[in-house]
């Protein structure tokens, strides 16, 4: 049985739960309360020396980093439509997976963290404004791409799952999603996929 160490409010954990739901895979959840510092305990550090969630334990095979977990699960449980073996499609999937970590998470996820979990007075306003400006550029790139594409890499794939959480939640970081028509269309398309589950609030 797969064991997933996660937290319900984490977008990175949510993307793993989303793929598991799409694949119809049962798993056990172990909540790690990052707000109480449980990810920094000696016990958890033995599981992930980087002290972050999610962590996947698949019958003793332990893997961390959310995008690595997505690729592992999609590969292990192939054939499925979420990860292509075609070199070009695979390349596009990897491109957007990396874009998620270099552009979506550092801007949209961090802005959400500031506004939702820290609150005013716990961060510099100019830092948040910079994140929001960069986040706007990220959303614009996605919006332009999605104006000619239903999904990020052709068909619905782990690339969409990787970018979806913090784009969908970017309003919690002060982003005005109404300005991005094609991003909103994409969000609705993702939500209409079989096996879709909502993030816990």
N, C-alpha and C positions, 0 to 999 in steps of 0.2 A: 504494500500500500504506500502510495506517495504521501509524504508529509510536507506541508508548506508552512514555513515560518513567515508570518506576515502581520500586518496591521490593517484594519478595515479602511482607514483613511488614506493609505498610501497608494498613489497612482501607479507606482512601479509594481507593487504587489497586485493591484487590481488587474493589470494587463496579463499577469500569469493566471489569475483566476478566470479571466475572460477566455483565454485559450483553453484551459482545462474544461470550461463549460462547453465551448464549441466542440471539443473532442469527445465530450461525454465521459470524462475520466473522473472517477471518484477519488477523493483524497481527504486526508485529515489536516485540519488547520490548527496551528499552534500560534496563538496571539503573542506577539512580542510588543509590549507597551513601550514604545520609544519615548513617550513623554515621561515615563518613570525611569528611563535609562536602562531598561532591561537588555537592550542591544549591546550594552557596554560591560555586562557582567562577564566574569571569567568563564562561566559555563557557555554562554552564547559565543564568546570570542573563540572558543575551541571549535565551534561550528563554522563561524565565519570570522577570520582574523581581521577583516575589514570592518567589522561591527556594523553591518548594514543589512536591511531586509529588502527583498525577499531572499530566502534560502530554500532550496528544494532538496529534500532527502528522498531519493528513489531507491528504496531497499538498500540503503547503505551508500549509495552513490550521492555525494553531496555536491551541490552546484550553487553558486551565487552569481549575482549580476543578472538583472531581469531579462535583458535581451539574449544573453547566453541561455537562460532557462527556456525562453520562447523557442530558440533554434533547436535546442536539445529535444524538447517535447514534440515539436513539429516533425523533426527527423525520426525520432523513435517510433512515433505513431503514424508514420506514412503507410500507405498513401493517403494524403488528404489534400485539400485545396489551399492550405495555408502556407505552404512552402514549396516552391517550384524547383525542380532539378535542371530546368533549362538554364544554361549559363547566363543568358541576357536577363531573363526574369529574376534569377537568383541575384544577379548583380544589382538590379533595381531594388529588390527587397533589402539587400544589405545597405545600399545607399540611404534609404529612408530610415532603416534601423539606426544607422550612425547619425543621420540628421537629427533623429529624436534625442540622442545623447549629447550632440554638440550644439544644438540650437533650441530644441523644444524644452528640454529639462532645465538647462542652465538659466533660461530666461522665464518661461511661463511657470515652471514648477517652483522656482525660487521666489518669484513675485507672489505666488499663492501662499507659500510658506510665510512670507513676511506679513501679508495682510490677514490671513486666516488664523495662523497659529502664534505669531508674535504680537501683532497689534501695534497701534501707534505708540511712539515713544521707545519702541524696542529696536528700531532701525532708522537709518537716515533716509529722509524723504528723497534726497537726490539719488540714493542708491536704488530705491524702488522705481523712481522715474526712469532711470537708465535701463533697468530690467524691462519696464513696460515699453520703452521705445524699441529696444532690441526684440522684445516679444512681438511687437507690431510688425517688425520686419519679417520675423519668422512666420507669422500668420499670413502676411502678404505673399511670401514665397509659396506657402501651401495653397493659398487661395488662387494664385495664378496657375499653379500646376493642376489644381482640381477643376479649373474652368474648362479643361479639355480632357479630364480623366475622372472616372467615377470613383476609383480607388487609387492609392498611391503608386502601386506597382503593377497595374493592370487589373488583376482580380483581387478580391478581398484576401488579405494575407496577414502574416505576423507583422508586416511593416505598418499596417493600419492599426493593429492592436498596440504596437509599441508607441505610436505617436498620439493615439486617441485620448488616453486619460488626461494628460495635462493640457491638451488643446481644449477638450470638452470642459475642463474645470478652470480654464484660464480666466473666466469672469470672476472667480474668487480672488484673483490677483489684480483685479481692477481693469481687466481688458474688456473692451466693448466688442463682443463677438458679432453684434448685428451688422457691423461694417463689412463682414466677410461672407458674402452670399454663398460661395461655393464651399467654403469650410462648413457652413451650417448644413448645406445639402449633404455633404459627406458624413457629418455627424448623424444625420437622420438615416443615411444608408447603412452605416455601421450598426446603429440601434435596431435596424430591421433584419439583421442577419440571424439565422437560426442559432439558438443557443446563447444569444446575447443576454448578459446579466448586468444590472446596474451596479455602480459603485455604491458602497454603503456610506451614508452621510451621518 
